[in-house]
Amino acid sequence: MTILTTAGYLCLLLGVIYLAYYLMRRFGIQGMMGQAGANGPHLVSRLMLGNRQSVAVVRYKDKELILGVTEDRINLLAEDEADDSEETPVQTKNFASFLKRSTDDEA
């Protein structure tokens, strides 16, 4: 009888773990904790350069940050004021046009 009870508890525990896994994949951590808000960071665009290396454009408050991302560090490459007249992060231009605009502003 104790073996059946132990197996039942094990199945129940595995079911709870699977349910938690499913909910985390479905809603994510931000979904459970609420939205980041309008001033939260948003990924605008990302360009993969190699295995685990990329350049990303992140919009945070009124700034657009160009970040170099590797496996073990994140470096700020450039910073630009975000124009509210531009498209929203959901409807972004491609990465090359943003990078060209950013380098043209510096020159």
C-alpha positions as CSV (number, residue, x, y, z in Angstrom):
1,M,0.0,0.0,0.0
2,T,2.8,2.4,0.7
3,I,4.3,1.9,-2.7
4,L,1.0,2.9,-4.4
5,T,0.8,6.0,-2.1
6,T,4.3,7.0,-2.9
7,A,3.7,6.5,-6.7
8,G,0.5,8.6,-6.4
9,Y,2.3,11.4,-4.7
10,L,5.1,11.2,-7.3
11,C,2.6,11.5,-10.1
12,L,0.9,14.4,-8.4
13,L,4.2,16.2,-7.9
14,L,5.2,15.6,-11.6
15,G,1.8,17.0,-12.7
16,V,2.3,20.1,-10.6
17,I,5.8,20.6,-12.0
18,Y,4.5,20.1,-15.6
19,L,1.7,22.6,-15.0
20,A,4.1,25.2,-13.6
21,Y,6.4,24.6,-16.7
22,Y,3.4,25.0,-19.0
23,L,2.2,28.2,-17.4
24,M,5.7,29.7,-17.5
25,R,6.1,28.9,-21.2
26,R,2.6,30.2,-22.0
27,F,2.6,33.5,-20.0
28,G,6.3,34.0,-19.2
29,I,7.6,35.7,-16.1
30,Q,6.5,39.2,-17.3
31,G,3.0,37.8,-17.9
32,M,2.7,36.7,-14.3
33,M,4.2,39.8,-12.8
34,G,2.4,42.3,-15.0
35,Q,3.6,44.3,-18.0
36,A,6.8,46.3,-18.0
37,G,4.8,49.4,-18.9
38,A,5.3,52.0,-21.5
39,N,8.7,53.1,-20.1
40,G,10.0,49.5,-19.9
41,P,12.8,48.4,-22.2
42,H,11.7,47.1,-25.6
43,L,13.8,45.2,-28.1
44,V,13.5,47.2,-31.4
45,S,15.8,45.1,-33.6
46,R,18.6,42.5,-33.4
47,L,21.3,41.5,-35.8
48,M,23.0,38.2,-35.2
49,L,26.7,38.4,-35.9
50,G,27.7,34.8,-35.0
51,N,27.2,32.1,-32.5
52,R,25.9,33.8,-29.4
53,Q,27.0,37.3,-30.6
54,S,24.7,40.0,-31.7
55,V,24.1,43.7,-31.9
56,A,20.7,44.8,-30.5
57,V,18.8,48.1,-30.5
58,V,16.8,48.6,-27.3
59,R,14.4,51.4,-26.6
60,Y,14.3,52.5,-23.0
61,K,12.3,55.6,-21.9
62,D,13.3,58.3,-24.4
63,K,16.6,56.7,-25.6
64,E,17.6,54.1,-28.1
65,L,20.6,52.1,-27.1
66,I,22.8,50.0,-29.5
67,L,24.2,47.1,-27.5
68,G,26.8,44.6,-28.3
69,V,25.7,41.3,-26.8
70,T,28.0,38.3,-26.3
71,E,27.8,35.1,-24.3
72,D,29.2,36.7,-21.1
73,R,28.8,40.5,-21.4
74,I,26.7,43.3,-22.8
75,N,28.4,46.5,-24.0
76,L,26.9,49.9,-24.8
77,L,28.0,50.8,-28.4
78,A,26.0,53.9,-29.0
79,E,23.1,55.9,-27.5
80,D,20.6,58.0,-29.4
81,E,17.5,60.0,-28.5
82,A,14.4,58.2,-29.6
83,D,12.0,60.2,-31.8
84,D,8.4,59.7,-30.9
85,S,7.4,60.5,-34.5
86,E,9.2,57.3,-35.6
87,E,7.4,54.0,-35.8
88,T,6.7,52.1,-32.6
89,P,8.9,49.2,-31.6
90,V,6.3,46.7,-32.9
91,Q,6.5,48.3,-36.4
92,T,10.2,48.9,-36.7
93,K,12.4,49.4,-39.7
94,N,15.2,47.0,-40.4
95,F,18.4,47.1,-38.4
96,A,20.6,48.4,-41.2
97,S,18.4,51.6,-41.6
98,F,18.6,52.3,-37.9
99,L,22.3,51.8,-37.8
100,K,22.8,54.0,-40.9
101,R,20.7,56.8,-39.3
102,S,22.6,56.5,-36.0
103,T,26.0,56.8,-37.7
104,D,24.8,59.7,-39.9
105,D,23.8,61.6,-36.8
106,E,27.3,61.2,-35.3
107,A,29.1,62.3,-38.4
